[in-house]
Amino acid sequence: MSQEQPRMGSVEPVGRVIDGLMAAMEERKKLREDKVRNAIMQAGSLASALSATFPMLLKEMADTISVEVANDQWDEYERAERQLNTQCRRCQGVGLYETGSLLPNIDACKRPAADEEGQVKWQRCLVQEEYRRRVMARRLLGESNLPRRFQRRTLENFIPRTSKSRDARLVAQKFVEEFGTEDQQGLLIMGPNGTGKTHLAAGIMMALIRRGILCRFYTAPDLIAALRGAIADNRVQDTLMALSELPCLVVDDLGKERLRRVDGEDVGWADELWFTLINRRYEEDRPTVFTTNLNDQEIIERYGTAIYSRFVEMCRPILLDEDDYRICGPGGGRNA
């Protein structure tokens, strides 16, 4: 019994398709070359032709592009010039919006640009990215819980008065620059009233918010009050989880909240919740910034060695021991 030979007829249409595609590519190449040739004849030179035909895309680099590159890229030049002259001009960086969002979709709209070799590259629009960054920053600032007064505090307008405060600002700037790196420590900013502790913490927050990083600010009494409310509403675990997962948490005036062992009131739940929150952020490597008037021994006496040892490992200490700037500084309140 003879075996049937494989039928080769099914391969022939594929070959014809490939031949057709090759012919079409050659035809498009010839059309591009004709366009370039005609443009040069009308303008007198390739550079003049490129400047006149693609003023938004190529005006600054028309004299650097060769005929070979122009022949290859002419269709892309036309497409890019249309984009710049129509959609980009109408958009002005405001952008195409994501469905259900007030933010521009920076991936939906690409802005063309020519590289050094004259090749068209489609890339994210820098204007649109800046617009999105500003919208995100305003949104994150609204969610930050940072009081309005402290929204004017930045690392740039922190005024060092001694070598210690200059070093403190450098440490704060380094914290921002390295934010998100592995094993990054938080900060424990210590010192008397009016030495700039809250200014540094707020400046760190403002810098991170400009980078699109979610931060949340609480005074220690307000944080305890929030946890007390969460207990009353039976949502304390959800609240602890949300606080534990924040990329950056700032706790101002640590030590001003009421705790049982210091004040005599039966609020032992506060001890437990403080430990739980700090321990979770410690275990998850979430950077936390604390400010406090307490020294090391006072922290141990108030919170115990378990919390203090976590502070030591998870936070880099910054000591500011200057005069109260609210009282002694010119104008008052600038670094407080």
N, C-alpha and C positions, 0 to 999 in steps of 0.2 A: 504494500500500500504506500503510495508516494505521498510525501508531505508537501503541503502547500508552501510556496515561496512567499516571504513577507511582501506585502503590497507597499510599494514605495510612493504611490500616488499621493498619499496624505502629506508628504514632505514638499511637494511641488508648490502648493499655495503659500507655504511659509517662505520659500525662496522668492516667490513673486512679490510678497509683501516687503521683504527686505530690499529687493531691487527697487521697488517703488519708493521706499523711504529714502534710499540712497539718492535716487534721482531727484526727489523733492528737496533734499538737503543741498544738492548741487545747484538746483534752481534758485533756492533762497540765497545761497552764497553768491551766485551771479548777480542777483537783484541787489544785494548789499553793495557789491563792488561797483555796480552801475550807479547806485545812489551816491557813493563816495566820489566817483569820477565826475558825475554831473555837478555835485556840490563844489568840488575843487575848480572846475571850469567856470562856474558862476562867480565864486568868491575870489579866485586868483591864487589861493594857497589852501593847504589843508587846515592850517591853524585858523585862518580867517573863516573857513567854512564851518569848522567846529564851533568857534565863538559865536557865529551868527545863528547857527541852527540849534545849538544847545547852550544858550547863555547861562541858564541857572545851574547846569550840571558841570560844564567844562570851561567856563570863561577864564578861570584862573590857571588852567593847565593845558589849554588847547595846543600850545606850541611844543608840548612834550610828547604828544601822541603820534605814533608812526602810522603810515598808511596801512600796514598789516593789521595793527590793532584796530584801527577804524573800520576796516573791512570786516573784521570778526565781530565787533561790538556795536555796529551801527543800529541794529534793531533794538538792542538793549538801551542804547542812548536815547532812541526815540521814546521807548516806553518809560524810561526814567524821567525824561524831560516833561512828558505828559503828567506823570505823577507829581513832580515838583510844581508844575504850573497850574494844576487843578486841585487835586485832593489835598496836597500839603499846604497850598496857599489858602484854601478854605479852612483847613483844620487849625493852622497856626499853633500846633502842639496840643490842642485840647483833646484830640484823639477820638478814636472809636471806643464806645463804652461797652464794658462787659455787661451781659444780661443780668439784670437785678442788682447792679452795682453802680455806685457813683464815681468809680474809678475808671480811667481810660485803660483799654486793653492794649498794652504795649507790644503784644505779639501779633495783633490783628493788622496793624498798619506798620509797614516797613518804609523807611526813608532811604532812597537811593543815594549813593555817593560813588565817585570814581576814585580808585586807589592810585598809587604812584605810577602804576603801569597802564593806567587808562581802563582798567577792568571795572565794570559796574558791580558794586556790592550793595545788597539790600540788608539794611541793619535797623536796629531799634532807633527810633527818633529820639535824639538827645533832649529836644525841647519837651517832647511828650513825657519822657522819663523824669525830667525835672518837675513838670507839672504834677505827675503822679506822686513824686516824692513829697511835694509840698502838701498835697491833699492828704496823703497818709500821715504826715507829721501833724497836721491840724487835727486829724481824727485821733491819733494816738495821744496827743496832748489833752484832748477832751476826755480821754479815758484814763488819764494818768493820776487823777486825784491830786495833782500838784496845785497848791493854792496860787492864786493870781500873782501875788507879790513875788513868789519865788520863780514864776515863769520868766521874770526879767533877770534872774541870776544865771550867769553862764561862766564857763571856765575862762573865757576871754576877759570878762570884766571882774574877775576875782583879783583883788589887789593884794599881792604879798607884802607883808610888812617886815618879815624877818626871813632868815635863811630857812627856818622850819616851814613857814607857810609857802615859800617858793618850792621847796621840796614836795610839800603836800600837793600843790597844784600839778607838779610833774607826775606824781604818782597817780593822781586822778586822770590826767590826760592819757597816761599809759594804760590805765584801766579801760578807758574808752577805746583806745586803739587796738587793744588785745581782746576786746569783748568777743566771746564766742569761741575762743581757743580752748584747747583741752586743759583741764585742771586749773582753770582760772580762779584765783581767789577773789573773795569779796573784799570789802573795806570796813574797818572799825575806826571811825573818826572820833577821837577823844579830845576833850578839852573843856575849859570853863565856858560860861555864857559869852556870846558875842565875839567869838574868835573865828567865825567863818565856817563852822561845821556844816550848817544847813546850806549855806551858799555852795560849798563844794559838792554836796550831795545833789542839790538841784541842778548845778551845772553839769554834772555827770548825766543826770536824767535828760536834760535838754539836748545834750550832744548825742545820746543814744536814740532819742526820739527822732532827731534829724536823720538818723541812719535807718529809720523804719523799725526800731526795736521797741516792743511794748515794755513799759515800765509802770510801776504803781507806787505811789507815795502814801505813807501813813505816819502820823505821829504814833508813838507807842500807846498813849491813852486811846486814840481813835481806833487803833487796831484791836485792842482789847474790847472796846465797845462793839466793834463789828462782830467779833467772835461771840460776845455775850448775846447779841441779837440773833446770831446764827443758832445758838443753843436754844433760844426761846422759840425760834421758827422751825426747829428740828432739821436744820440743814448744815450743821457744823462740819460734817465730813465733806460735803460739797464745797464749802467755803475754804476749808483747809487744803483741799485738792487744788482749787483755783489759785490760792496763794502760793502753794508749793510749786506749781508749774509755771508761774510768771517768769519770763526770761530775766527780769531784774526787779527786785523788790527793795525799796528804800524805807527803812524804819528810822524815823527821826525822834530824838529825845528819849532814847532807851533809858528806863529808870524812872520816868515820870509817871508811869502807870501804877496802879495800886495792886500790891501783891500781899498775900496772907502773912508771909513770914516777916514782912516789914511793918505793915499797917494794922495787923490784928484782925482785920475783917475776914470772914470765912469765904474766901474766893479761891479755894484750892484748885478749882478748875482752870484758873488762869495759869498757874504753874504748869499744869499738865499740857495745856494747849500751846504755851510757849515752847516747851520742850518738843512737842510733836511737830510744830511748824519748823523750828530751827533744825531739828534732826532730819526732817524730810528734805529740806533744801540742802542740807549737808550731804545726805546720801545721793541726791540727784545731781550734785555739782551745779546748783543754780546760784550764781553770784548774788550776794545780798550786801547792801550798804547800810550800816548802822551809824548813827551819831549818838553820842552820850556825854554827859558831864561826869560819869563815874570813872574811877580808875580801876585797875585790875582787881585790887583787893575788894573794892566795893561791889564789883560785878560778881565775884565769887560769893560774897556774903548775901547778895540779893537773889541770885539765880542758882547758885550751887556750882559745884565743880564740873558736873556733867555738861551743862550748857557752856560754862566758861571754856572747857577744853575744846569744844566744837568751835567756839569763837576763834580760839588760837589757831586751829588748823584751817578753818574755812575763810578767815579774814586777815588781810594785811593791816596792821595797826598804823594809824596816822595820829600824831600828837600835835595839837595846837594849844600852846599855853601862853598866849599873848594877853594884853589888856583887852577889856570889853570894848569892841569897836563901836557899839551902839552908843556908849557913853563917851569914850575918849577919841574916837575917830572923827575927822573933819566931815561935817554933813551928817554923820551918823547913819547906821543901818545899811551901809553899802556891802559889807561882807558878812553881816550877821545872819 
